Amino acid sequence: MKGTVLMAEYKMQFRDGFLDRTKQMSGLKTDEAFAGAIGVSESVLARAKKTNECTPLMLIGLYKAFGFQPGEIAQIKQTA
């Protein structure tokens, strides 16, 4: 449409393999324990593993639990 500005959509996505490496590094054996350590439910963790999307809550949880900085955890990617 004339005069309409289209904005591309962006998503915060985990760096490749980040969640699996972090769980292994943590020594936690189950997804339930890992999710609890980062302050999210198991369903939130499962969704993140499936979509590779990093929510602000997970970003904060990973910082609080393990000291990761945002740039170590995720990157911003254009989706459209």
TORKOL-4160 file (C-alpha; in steps of 0.2 Angstrom, whole numbers, padded with zeros to 4 digits, m for minus):
80
<pt num="1" X="0000" Y="0000" Z="0000"/>
<pt num="2" X="0006" Y="0017" Z="m0004"/>
<pt num="3" X="0013" Y="0026" Z="0011"/>
<pt num="4" X="0013" Y="0010" Z="0022"/>
<pt num="5" X="0030" Y="0006" Z="0030"/>
<pt num="6" X="0033" Y="m0012" Z="0032"/>
<pt num="7" X="0043" Y="m0018" Z="0046"/>
<pt num="8" X="0053" Y="m0034" Z="0046"/>
<pt num="9" X="0050" Y="m0046" Z="0060"/>
<pt num="10" X="0064" Y="m0051" Z="0071"/>
<pt num="11" X="0066" Y="m0065" Z="0084"/>
<pt num="12" X="0079" Y="m0068" Z="0097"/>
<pt num="13" X="0085" Y="m0086" Z="0094"/>
<pt num="14" X="0097" Y="m0097" Z="0104"/>
<pt num="15" X="0114" Y="m0099" Z="0097"/>
<pt num="16" X="0116" Y="m0116" Z="0089"/>
<pt num="17" X="0117" Y="m0130" Z="0101"/>
<pt num="18" X="0117" Y="m0118" Z="0116"/>
<pt num="19" X="0103" Y="m0126" Z="0127"/>
<pt num="20" X="0110" Y="m0144" Z="0125"/>
<pt num="21" X="0128" Y="m0138" Z="0129"/>
<pt num="22" X="0122" Y="m0128" Z="0144"/>
<pt num="23" X="0112" Y="m0143" Z="0151"/>
<pt num="24" X="0127" Y="m0155" Z="0149"/>
<pt num="25" X="0139" Y="m0142" Z="0156"/>
<pt num="26" X="0127" Y="m0140" Z="0171"/>
<pt num="27" X="0127" Y="m0158" Z="0176"/>
<pt num="28" X="0108" Y="m0158" Z="0177"/>
<pt num="29" X="0101" Y="m0175" Z="0171"/>
<pt num="30" X="0083" Y="m0170" Z="0167"/>
<pt num="31" X="0074" Y="m0157" Z="0157"/>
<pt num="32" X="0064" Y="m0154" Z="0173"/>
<pt num="33" X="0079" Y="m0150" Z="0183"/>
<pt num="34" X="0087" Y="m0139" Z="0170"/>
<pt num="35" X="0070" Y="m0130" Z="0167"/>
<pt num="36" X="0069" Y="m0127" Z="0186"/>
<pt num="37" X="0087" Y="m0121" Z="0187"/>
<pt num="38" X="0083" Y="m0107" Z="0174"/>
<pt num="39" X="0066" Y="m0103" Z="0182"/>
<pt num="40" X="0055" Y="m0109" Z="0168"/>
<pt num="41" X="0042" Y="m0123" Z="0166"/>
<pt num="42" X="0047" Y="m0139" Z="0157"/>
<pt num="43" X="0034" Y="m0134" Z="0144"/>
<pt num="44" X="0043" Y="m0118" Z="0141"/>
<pt num="45" X="0059" Y="m0127" Z="0139"/>
<pt num="46" X="0052" Y="m0139" Z="0127"/>
<pt num="47" X="0045" Y="m0126" Z="0116"/>
<pt num="48" X="0061" Y="m0116" Z="0116"/>
<pt num="49" X="0070" Y="m0132" Z="0111"/>
<pt num="50" X="0057" Y="m0135" Z="0097"/>
<pt num="51" X="0057" Y="m0117" Z="0090"/>
<pt num="52" X="0074" Y="m0111" Z="0095"/>
<pt num="53" X="0066" Y="m0095" Z="0102"/>
<pt num="54" X="0074" Y="m0087" Z="0117"/>
<pt num="55" X="0062" Y="m0078" Z="0128"/>
<pt num="56" X="0067" Y="m0063" Z="0140"/>
<pt num="57" X="0062" Y="m0074" Z="0155"/>
<pt num="58" X="0074" Y="m0088" Z="0149"/>
<pt num="59" X="0088" Y="m0075" Z="0145"/>
<pt num="60" X="0087" Y="m0069" Z="0163"/>
<pt num="61" X="0086" Y="m0086" Z="0170"/>
<pt num="62" X="0101" Y="m0092" Z="0161"/>
<pt num="63" X="0110" Y="m0076" Z="0167"/>
<pt num="64" X="0105" Y="m0079" Z="0185"/>
<pt num="65" X="0109" Y="m0098" Z="0185"/>
<pt num="66" X="0125" Y="m0098" Z="0176"/>
<pt num="67" X="0131" Y="m0080" Z="0173"/>
<pt num="68" X="0129" Y="m0080" Z="0154"/>
<pt num="69" X="0128" Y="m0064" Z="0145"/>
<pt num="70" X="0114" Y="m0061" Z="0132"/>
<pt num="71" X="0127" Y="m0061" Z="0117"/>
<pt num="72" X="0133" Y="m0078" Z="0123"/>
<pt num="73" X="0115" Y="m0085" Z="0124"/>
<pt num="74" X="0106" Y="m0079" Z="0109"/>
<pt num="75" X="0106" Y="m0068" Z="0093"/>
<pt num="76" X="0093" Y="m0058" Z="0084"/>
<pt num="77" X="0088" Y="m0065" Z="0068"/>
<pt num="78" X="0076" Y="m0058" Z="0054"/>
<pt num="79" X="0061" Y="m0069" Z="0051"/>
<pt num="80" X="0053" Y="m0061" Z="0036"/>
